[in-house]
């Protein structure tokens, strides 16, 4: 099959082995995939990943030997493939299973290929009303929804989302549903305007410009994707406030944790979230994702798509694989 291979650098290959589903897994033909900041960090060395990256996808189940009823369904999937039997999994924390593989990020080839495999238990059927272009946002929208799984956001809370990237724009829309006093701080007027049109307050700041008159937030969501985001979030949150960390990046972060202790700040790491809830929000039109799409490339132009996605201020870049051919019959 055709695939984008990361092995120190990105290579588009025509003859990558088509995966074979393990017991309990399904072979999925990828129709659409999205490029996110984590994919860009993988190229820079995050997680030391080697293989096929990509974890935001919509596809069709081609084969599910242990669950044939899934065959032919259009699906999205939880990217964490857990063992299901360890103490962590039995406690309901499968996304932290110590034996897990993570689609396109750790130990499992991902969605920038014509086919991928995932456990059937990880799959969610996409409602017919959702286009591939909308449904491909399920995984990052679920990550935004995870914030509300982890903390209670009151309508009276002053909440700041720091960062106007793709995830920041999704986090802002999810948090706006709580009725909180919400402000989004970012560096790109064009992206902030998307939220302004939705009635969400925004503040534009130039690169390295000081933030004046903005502080004392009850909750700050750090979604900049930059190592200096934590320090900025700490400066914006009140004593005994909450900082939610959404950024992932390659490399270490210099952080003054002493004042987090002195001010009794709660730090919440936040990663993957509930896909069923994300699909429900998309189906009901409660979150606008089409405004986030900047470009959609054919699969054979995926390296150009990565270059585009890496440009400063770029919104979501998608890759279409809808014309992928059926896999060869191995029988």
Beta strands, then each sheet from edge to edge (+ up, - down):
strand 1: 3-6
strand 2: 10-13
strand 3: 25-35
strand 4: 56-63
strand 5: 74-77
strand 6: 80-81
strand 7: 101-103
strand 8: 107-108
strand 9: 115-119
strand 10: 123-125
strand 11: 158-162
strand 12: 181-186
strand 13: 201-204
strand 14: 217-222
strand 15: 237-245
strand 16: 266-269
strand 17: 293-298
strand 18: 316-320
sheet 1: 1+ 2-
sheet 2: 9+ 3- 4+ 5- 10+
sheet 3: 9+ 3- 18+ 17+
sheet 4: 6+ 7- 8-
sheet 5: 13+ 12+ 11+ 14+ 15+ 16+
end
